[in-house]
Amino acid sequence: MFSRVNHFHMWKAVDIREWIAKRRSGLDEVRAPVQEIIDAVSARGDDALIELTERFDRIRPDPIAISREERDAAYDEVSPHLIESLTQAEARITRFHELQQSRPLWLDEVEPGIMLGVRTTPLRRIGAYVPGGRAAYPSTALMTTVPARVAGVAEICVCTPPPVHPLTIVALDIAGVEEIYRVGGAQAVAAMALGTESIPQVQKIVGPGNVYVTAAKMMLRDHVEIDFPAGPSEIAIIADAGANPAFIAADILAQAEHAPDAACLLITPDKKLADEVGRHVSTMTASAARKEIIMAALGNSGYIITDDLDDAVRTADAIAPEHLSIQVEDSLRVLNAVRNAGSIFIGPYAAVACGDYASGTNHVLPTAGYAAVSSALDVHHFTKRSSVQIIDREGLDAIGDVVETLADAEGLHAHAESVRIRRRKQ
């Protein structure tokens, strides 16, 4: 039993280099057991899935696929109010992702005789991982599948650990998903990447998961494309002296309750604000419903005192957090300076939970610093682009000399001849 004083003492200054190193260290530690799981699924397919699910989840997934009857029955176990909330969330997520759609084809005449453009086409089949275990995540069911549907993906399958909560089943049904499989962990990723008797192979896997799921996604990239590493949850909050410490503490606890390995950082030039946030964190933690999980996550969390807001932005960019909350007086100036973040929340009323559920932006985001090179899950993750060129005789004459000269210089004389033969032809 922790006292409030102990809660407060867990709110501490953080060394940024140690914090960053710790966020990536877990992946290397699980590579060996994950490889064993991948090898088992590769060799024995469904039999391995059933055996591993019984071992890790204490449930025999028989059958592996969730039936139409189970989907219909799930609606009877979910209140009409929850169904309406899921429907509204799905509509907002759809609306935001429809704004991202590219034209199927665009062409521009860049000079006489030469038209250049891009043809955008959806992937044929994708797999989505929806976590389970500590809680039901119907919101993640929507976030991983709605963008794929908007993009035009023909086949969407979902793997999620058993027992599969009726809320998750209803959310997937609302999203229009036809294939739901009761299997989780690294074995689910392996099944989607390699294919089994029950789960046909996919082209790409998206979705968040624990360190085993994340490691499996990264280790199977020779077989399947992935979105990005999306592991334990993170939040960084840039705040100045005018920020509301209770709001900040509430955001910290909201992120901390995800899992014991979640991590939360306050980045501020104001030590007084950091102390006030710590007191609120202590008070709120004492009465939190998921207190034990929050306490564990606070061990990965704390604050960083910077010289000024410019230094705070540099610190946040070095971290490249999954979620970045900006609670400062001149928020747009800070926003324009930030380069690395998965999803950005501006102002005191933009709770991260809004993006988790109903604003419409996607909450599947790169973690562990990968926001420096990866983007939030969106429609573009489910499409591919082909460059297009339309060249007539006038266009060929315009660039022919350049092509022939460079091809000959590289010793690729057949390349040059493929242009010369066309230019000689009357």
C-alpha positions in Angstrom: 0.0 0.0 0.0 1.6 3.3 -1.1 1.0 6.6 0.6 0.5 9.8 -1.2 4.1 10.8 -0.2 5.4 7.8 -2.0 3.3 8.6 -5.0 4.8 12.1 -5.1 8.4 10.7 -4.6 7.9 8.6 -7.8 7.5 11.8 -9.8 11.1 12.5 -10.6 13.5 14.2 -12.9 14.4 12.1 -15.9 17.7 11.7 -17.8 16.7 11.9 -21.5 19.5 9.6 -22.7 18.6 6.9 -20.3 14.9 7.3 -21.1 15.4 7.0 -24.8 17.7 4.0 -24.5 15.3 2.2 -22.2 12.4 2.5 -24.6 14.1 0.4 -27.3 16.0 -2.1 -25.1 13.1 -4.5 -24.7 13.0 -5.6 -28.3 16.4 -7.3 -28.2 15.5 -9.2 -25.1 12.6 -11.1 -26.7 14.0 -11.9 -30.1 14.9 -15.5 -29.2 11.5 -16.6 -27.9 9.8 -14.7 -30.7 11.9 -16.6 -33.3 10.8 -19.9 -31.7 7.2 -18.9 -32.1 7.7 -17.8 -35.7 9.4 -21.1 -36.5 6.6 -23.1 -34.9 3.9 -21.3 -36.9 5.9 -21.7 -40.1 6.3 -25.4 -39.5 2.9 -26.4 -38.1 0.4 -23.7 -39.0 -2.9 -23.9 -37.3 -1.7 -26.6 -34.9 1.0 -24.3 -33.6 -1.6 -21.4 -33.3 -3.9 -23.6 -31.2 -1.0 -24.9 -29.0 0.5 -21.5 -28.4 -2.9 -19.9 -27.6 -3.6 -22.6 -25.1 -0.2 -22.0 -23.5 -0.3 -18.2 -23.4 -4.0 -17.4 -23.1 -5.3 -20.5 -21.4 -8.0 -20.8 -24.1 -8.3 -23.3 -26.9 -9.2 -21.3 -30.1 -11.4 -23.8 -31.7 -12.5 -22.7 -34.2 -9.8 -20.0 -34.9 -12.2 -17.9 -36.9 -15.1 -16.1 -35.3 -18.4 -17.1 -36.9 -21.2 -14.9 -38.2 -23.4 -16.3 -35.4 -20.9 -15.1 -32.8 -20.8 -11.7 -34.5 -24.6 -11.4 -34.3 -24.7 -12.6 -30.7 -22.1 -10.0 -29.7 -24.7 -7.2 -30.3 -26.9 -8.6 -27.6 -24.1 -8.2 -25.1 -23.4 -4.5 -25.9 -25.6 -1.7 -24.8 -27.4 0.4 -27.4 -25.6 3.5 -26.0 -22.2 1.8 -26.6 -23.2 0.7 -30.1 -24.2 4.3 -30.9 -20.9 5.6 -29.5 -18.9 3.2 -31.6 -21.0 4.2 -34.7 -20.3 7.9 -34.1 -16.6 7.2 -33.6 -16.5 5.2 -36.8 -18.1 8.0 -38.7 -15.6 10.6 -37.4 -12.6 8.3 -38.1 -14.0 7.7 -41.6 -14.5 11.5 -42.2 -10.9 12.3 -41.3 -9.4 9.5 -43.3 -11.5 10.3 -46.4 -9.8 13.7 -46.4 -6.4 11.9 -46.9 -7.4 10.1 -50.1 -5.3 10.6 -53.1 -6.6 10.8 -56.7 -6.5 7.3 -58.3 -4.5 8.9 -61.2 -3.0 12.3 -61.9 -1.1 13.4 -65.0 0.6 16.7 -65.7 2.1 17.8 -69.0 5.5 18.9 -67.8 6.7 19.9 -71.3 5.5 19.4 -74.8 5.3 15.6 -75.5 5.9 14.5 -71.9 3.2 13.8 -69.4 4.1 12.6 -65.9 1.9 11.4 -63.1 1.1 8.9 -60.3 -1.3 6.0 -60.2 -2.4 5.1 -56.7 -3.9 1.7 -56.0 -4.9 0.0 -52.7 -3.3 -3.1 -51.3 -5.3 -6.3 -51.9 -5.2 -7.9 -48.5 -4.0 -6.6 -45.1 -3.9 -7.8 -41.5 -4.6 -5.8 -38.4 -3.6 -6.6 -34.9 -6.0 -5.5 -32.2 -4.6 -6.0 -28.6 -6.7 -7.6 -25.8 -5.8 -8.9 -22.4 -6.0 -6.1 -19.8 -8.9 -4.4 -21.5 -11.1 -4.4 -24.6 -9.9 -2.1 -27.4 -12.8 -1.5 -29.8 -11.3 1.9 -30.6 -8.1 0.2 -31.9 -10.4 -2.1 -33.9 -11.8 0.9 -35.7 -8.4 2.7 -36.0 -6.7 -0.2 -37.7 -9.4 -1.1 -40.1 -11.4 2.0 -41.1 -8.4 3.6 -43.0 -7.9 0.3 -44.9 -11.6 0.3 -45.9 -11.4 3.9 -46.9 -8.3 3.2 -49.0 -10.2 0.5 -50.9 -8.4 -2.6 -49.5 -10.5 -5.6 -50.7 -9.7 -8.1 -47.8 -9.1 -7.0 -44.2 -8.5 -9.6 -41.5 -8.0 -9.0 -37.8 -6.3 -11.1 -35.2 -7.0 -10.4 -31.5 -6.3 -12.5 -28.4 -9.0 -14.6 -26.8 -11.4 -14.3 -25.1 -12.5 -11.7 -27.7 -14.7 -9.1 -26.1 -18.1 -8.5 -27.6 -17.3 -4.8 -27.9 -14.3 -5.6 -30.2 -16.4 -7.9 -32.3 -19.2 -5.2 -32.7 -16.6 -2.5 -33.5 -15.1 -4.7 -36.3 -18.5 -5.5 -37.6 -19.4 -1.8 -37.7 -16.1 -1.2 -39.6 -17.1 -3.8 -42.2 -14.4 -6.4 -41.4 -15.3 -9.9 -42.6 -12.5 -12.0 -41.0 -11.9 -12.0 -37.3 -9.5 -14.6 -35.7 -9.2 -15.4 -32.0 -5.4 -15.5 -31.8 -3.0 -13.0 -30.4 0.7 -12.4 -29.6 3.7 -13.0 -31.9 1.9 -16.2 -33.2 -0.9 -14.0 -34.7 1.7 -11.8 -36.4 3.5 -14.9 -37.8 0.2 -16.4 -39.0 -0.7 -13.3 -40.9 2.8 -12.9 -42.3 3.3 -16.5 -43.4 -0.2 -17.8 -43.8 -1.8 -20.9 -42.1 -4.7 -23.2 -43.0 -7.2 -20.8 -41.4 -5.5 -17.5 -42.0 -4.4 -16.6 -45.5 -1.2 -14.6 -45.9 -1.5 -10.8 -46.0 0.6 -8.2 -47.7 0.9 -5.8 -44.8 0.3 -5.9 -41.0 -0.7 -2.9 -39.0 -1.6 -2.3 -35.4 0.0 -1.9 -31.9 0.9 -4.6 -29.5 3.3 -5.6 -26.7 7.0 -6.1 -27.1 6.5 -9.6 -28.5 4.0 -8.4 -31.1 6.3 -5.5 -32.1 9.4 -7.7 -32.3 7.5 -10.2 -34.5 6.4 -7.5 -36.9 10.0 -6.3 -37.2 11.5 -9.7 -37.6 9.0 -10.8 -40.3 9.6 -7.8 -42.6 11.2 -10.2 -45.2 7.8 -11.8 -45.6 5.3 -8.9 -45.1 5.3 -5.1 -45.0 4.4 -3.5 -41.6 3.3 0.0 -40.6 5.9 0.8 -38.0 7.0 -0.3 -34.5 4.0 0.5 -32.3 4.8 -0.7 -28.8 4.2 0.6 -25.2 2.3 3.9 -25.0 4.1 7.2 -24.5 3.2 10.9 -24.0 5.4 14.0 -23.8 3.9 17.3 -22.7 5.5 20.6 -23.4 4.1 23.1 -21.0 4.8 26.6 -19.6 4.0 28.4 -16.4 0.5 29.2 -17.6 -0.5 25.5 -18.1 -3.1 23.8 -15.8 -1.2 21.3 -13.7 -4.4 19.2 -13.0 -5.0 18.9 -16.7 -1.4 17.7 -17.3 -1.6 15.2 -14.4 -4.8 13.9 -15.8 -3.1 13.3 -19.2 -0.2 11.6 -17.5 -2.5 9.2 -15.6 -4.6 8.5 -18.7 -1.5 7.4 -20.6 0.0 5.5 -17.6 -3.1 3.4 -17.1 -2.5 1.7 -20.5 0.1 -0.7 -19.1 3.0 -1.0 -16.7 5.5 -0.2 -19.5 3.8 3.1 -20.5 5.9 6.2 -20.2 5.0 9.8 -19.6 7.1 12.9 -19.6 6.5 16.5 -18.8 9.0 18.9 -20.5 8.9 22.4 -19.1 11.2 25.3 -18.3 9.2 25.9 -15.1 10.2 23.8 -12.1 7.3 25.0 -10.0 4.9 23.6 -12.6 6.6 20.3 -12.5 6.2 20.1 -8.7 2.6 21.1 -8.9 2.0 18.4 -11.5 3.7 15.9 -9.2 1.3 16.7 -6.4 -1.7 16.3 -8.6 -0.3 13.0 -9.9 0.0 11.8 -6.3 -3.5 12.8 -5.4 -5.1 11.3 -8.5 -3.1 8.1 -8.4 -4.3 7.4 -4.8 -7.9 7.1 -6.0 -7.3 5.7 -9.6 -9.2 2.6 -10.6 -6.1 1.2 -12.3 -3.8 2.3 -9.6 -1.3 -0.6 -9.7 -0.7 -0.3 -13.4 -0.3 3.5 -13.1 2.2 3.1 -10.2 4.3 0.8 -12.4 4.2 3.2 -15.3 5.2 6.1 -13.1 8.4 4.3 -12.6 9.1 5.0 -16.3 7.9 8.6 -16.1 8.9 12.0 -14.8 9.8 15.5 -15.9 12.6 17.3 -17.7 13.4 20.9 -16.9 14.7 22.9 -19.9 16.3 26.3 -20.3 13.3 27.7 -22.3 10.6 26.6 -24.7 13.0 26.3 -27.6 15.0 23.9 -25.6 11.8 22.0 -24.7 11.0 21.6 -28.4 14.5 20.3 -29.1 14.1 17.8 -26.2 10.8 16.6 -27.5 12.2 16.2 -31.0 15.0 14.1 -29.6 12.4 11.8 -27.9 10.1 11.7 -30.9 7.1 10.8 -28.7 4.1 8.8 -29.7 1.8 11.5 -28.4 2.8 15.2 -27.9 0.7 17.6 -26.0 1.5 21.3 -26.3 0.1 23.4 -23.5 1.7 26.8 -23.8 0.6 30.3 -24.4 1.9 30.6 -28.0 1.0 27.0 -29.1 1.2 27.6 -32.8 4.8 28.8 -32.6 5.8 25.7 -30.8 3.7 23.5 -33.2 5.6 25.0 -36.2 8.9 24.3 -34.5 8.2 20.6 -33.7 9.5 18.0 -36.2 9.1 14.6 -34.5 5.8 13.4 -33.0 3.2 10.7 -33.8 0.2 12.8 -33.0 0.1 16.3 -31.7 -2.6 17.8 -29.3 -2.8 21.6 -29.0 -4.2 23.5 -26.1 -5.5 22.7 -22.6 -8.7 21.1 -23.9 -7.2 18.8 -26.4 -7.0 15.7 -24.2 -5.1 12.9 -25.8 -8.1 10.7 -25.1 -10.0 12.7 -27.7 -7.7 11.4 -30.4 -7.9 7.9 -28.9 -11.6 7.7 -29.5 -13.6 10.3 -31.3 -11.8 13.3 -32.9 -11.2 11.2 -36.0 -7.4 11.2 -36.1 -5.7 7.8 -35.8 -4.3 6.6 -32.5 -2.1 3.9 -34.0 1.2 5.7 -33.8 5.0 5.0 -33.9 6.6 4.6 -30.5 10.1 4.3 -29.0 11.5 7.2 -31.1 10.2 5.9 -34.4 8.1 9.0 -34.9 11.3 10.6 -36.1 11.0 8.6 -39.3 7.4 7.2 -39.4 3.9 8.7 -39.6 0.7 8.0 -37.9 -1.4 5.2 -39.4 -3.4 6.7 -42.3 -4.9 5.9 -45.7 -1.5 6.0 -47.4 -0.3 3.0 -45.4 -2.8 0.9 -47.3 -2.0 2.1 -50.8 1.0 2.0 -53.2 1.9 4.4 -55.9 3.3 3.8 -59.4 4.9 6.6 -61.4 3.5 7.1 -64.9 5.0 8.6 -68.0 3.4 9.3 -71.4 6.0 10.3 -74.0 5.3 11.0 -77.6 7.8 11.6 -80.5 8.2 15.3 -79.6 8.9 14.4 -76.0 11.4 11.7 -76.9 13.3 14.1 -79.2 13.4 16.6 -76.3 15.2 14.3 -73.9 16.7 11.7 -76.3 20.2 13.3 -76.4 20.4 13.4 -72.6 19.3 9.7 -72.3 21.7 8.5 -75.0 24.6 10.5 -73.6 24.2 9.3 -70.0 23.4 5.7 -71.0 26.6 5.5 -73.1 28.6 7.1 -70.3 27.5 4.3 -68.0 28.3 1.6 -70.5 24.7 0.7 -71.0 24.7 0.9 -74.7 21.5 -1.1 -75.2 19.7 1.5 -73.2 21.0 4.2 -75.5 20.1 2.1 -78.6 16.5 1.7 -77.3 16.1 5.4 -77.7 18.1 5.8 -80.9 16.0 3.2 -82.8 12.9 5.1 -82.0 14.4 8.5 -83.0 15.6 7.0 -86.3 12.2 5.6 -87.2 10.3 8.0 -89.4 
